[in-house]
Structure formats: structure tokens, C-alpha cells
């Protein structure tokens, strides 16, 4: 268009974000843990712990350590960003910003004995661990509790089970929900373990404690003291960096989190199809499903979760490519590792969105029963052929398959065809009353242990994450 002009996106302009996480999907709670401001804060926190340890080892005075701690609390991200324009080095910019807040006698002890990645790697572990423990996992636990409530409430609500999109055998809706309770519960446990295994380091430029050895006889003890103040364990081995393995394990498990939520969303989306209509997303009175088709009530939240999961899965490639770093360090992960936080942010956003919609889904039990009955009993093909084999029929599966297809074509009840079929009638006559009831009313008598299993899963996970 001739008069079109690009909008002004200079610093401070509204809606200038490039990443959708900083615009459409912005969440201030996520930003609190995973923003650039948070990253700088964690790095300054490590520098403060270093100052305290220098005083503890009598390398500087307690007064200087206290001044460094105060300075790290006073710096602003704007000051660090401005300084980086000069230094072209992020940690040197942080160090200079801290020093600018200090008297001359304290300045030499900022970053004393450290290499950049003593700060960067330790701060990254602290940041990701906190985000996992205080943001991602709590949101997943909230979703887990909502799924537990659905499992309990609908443990005995009959529903047709589906395989390959086709009617299979009767289950219960609670049983269907129990799958996700169990999968997500196991995933949460794995995430907790992965978060707990994030480590720190203070071992110098190649990981051999060279610099620390110049001014202390106990470099390993010095490292341990720095990290104790941060409540994090030292890595068993570090070079200039902490090997990426522990970060990759976190990302890999988060990809599983996203996959579980996407799988659940796919199921819910399909159950909302007009032809099935067993559940519905809650739809606000003023909400719009389509700009042209006014009747639409689209499952847009479930579809959004599925879409976001693709972005999480893409990060598994990024993270795993960072497993390789040449010798004691190269910079091939220096940019890509900065994207780790995206995975946590997206999973946290997915969990919140999915919990919000799952907590308000409308379950149509009447339609569940309608769908269960619509196949006119052909879902009894499995018990019918098993019972025929029990009583000696040698080609039971083939006989029942032919009858089932006939029942479907003629819209007749499979049991009625079976008792009138001369090839199998003599076997059917041997069925007990209980066996006959299975064929006559499979929705009542052929749901297996679906309700029992749903309740067992509920009992296993209920209250597991309360502490």
C-alpha cells in the first residue's frame, strides 16, 4: 500500500516485542523468574556470595564484602546494558556496574578470582532451578489436581473408548482422565529431580582451580563456601562451564510435559467435535468463535496448547546440540543457551492455560451415553468371540467379524444376529446368564476395571504433592 509506514519501535515504544512471549503471551509471573532482569539479578547474587567468601577466607574485609553486597542490590539492568555497549562483554559490564557503586578500596574485590562462567553458569542453574520449583512445577501440580478432581468425579461415568478414532470398548471418563493424572504425576516427579540436580561452579577458566590456587590453599573449599551461600551444590566436574547434560535433562523432561499436555488437549479437542460433543470448552457470553460464523464455539484453548507444544519440542534440538563444547570451552552455546528459559516459560504458560480450561469444561454425560449406544452392540464383538472360543468354536474370530460387519451394515444388534445365526447359535446357547448380560448390555457389564483403575490412580496421586 502506497502510504503504509512501519510503526516506530524505538526503545520504549509500545508493542515492540519480537517474541510472542513478550507480547501476546506475556505473563508477569513468568517474567519475574525468566526475564533478562532476573538473569542479571541472579548473576549479581553470585557476585555478592563471592564477596562474602573472600571475607570469610580473609582475602578482603567484612566491610568490603558488605559494601559489595549492597552494590549488587543497587545496580540496575539499565546500567549494565549501557555498560555492555562499551565493553561488548556482559559479565564485564556487570562487574563495572557494581564497581561504579563502590569506593575505590572495594573495587578490586569485585569478581576477584572468578571467570565469567563461574558467574554465568551458577546463576543460570539458580535461575532455572527457582523457575522450576516456584513457577513451572507448581502450575503443573495445579493442573494435576484439577485432573484428579475430574478422575474422581467421573470415575464411573461410562464412555465409549476409542482406538484409531473408532469405537472400541466401554471405559469411563474418569479412566480416560486417570491416564493424564498418572503421566503428569510421573513427569512432575522427574522434573523435581531434574531441578534438584542443577549445579553451580567456581572452578575458574578451565575448571582446574588455577586462579583460586594463587590466593588460597583450599580452592575446593572456597568453591564449596561460595555455593553454600547460594544453596546449590558444586558440579562434580566442570571445565570453564558446567557440562550441558543437567540442563538438557531439564529441557528433555519439559518436552515430555508439553507432550502430555498436548496429548490431553488433542483428546479434549476431538471430544468437542460436533459429531461427538461429549465435552465443551466453557465459552464466555461475549466471546467470539469466528469472525464470520457466529455459531462457532471453537476449542481454541486446547488448540493453543497443542500449538505451543511445538515450540517446546523445537527447543529439544537446541538444548541437545549444546552437549558438545570443544575442549574446556568454546562459545558455540553462548547464544543458544540463552533460550533455555523459553522452554520453562512456554510450559508454564501451557500449564496455566490448560488448567484454566480443564477446570471449567462442560461434560455432556447424556451424549456420552448416546455415543456409547450408537454402535448397536457391535462393541461386544470381543467378548462374543472369546466366549465362543471358550465353548469350543474353532473359527470364532472370523465368524464374529462377519456378523459384526453385517450388524453395522444393517444397523442391527450384534447379539440378536448371534442368537439367530445357525453356525454359532448352539455355542451361544451355552452362555451363562452373566455372560449373556455382557452381550446384551455391554455398557453396564463390559467396562472392565475402568472405574476401579480410575479410583486407584486417584488414590495413588491424591495428596502426593501437597507438602
URKAVEN-V767959 format. One record per helix or strand of 2 or more residues. SS is the DSSP state (H for helix, E for strand). FROM is the first residue (numbers start at 1). LEN is the number of residues. Records with the same first field share a line. If there is no record, write none. Layout:
# URKAVEN-V767959
SS = FROM-LEN + FROM-LEN
This chain:
# URKAVEN-V767959
H = 20-3 + 28-7 + 36-21 + 62-13 + 77-11 + 90-10 + 104-4 + 116-38 + 173-24 + 210-6 + 219-11 + 245-27 + 300-22 + 336-23 + 365-9 + 378-13 + 396-15 + 414-6 + 425-4 + 433-8 + 442-4 + 450-12
E = 158-6 + 166-7 + 279-2 + 362-2
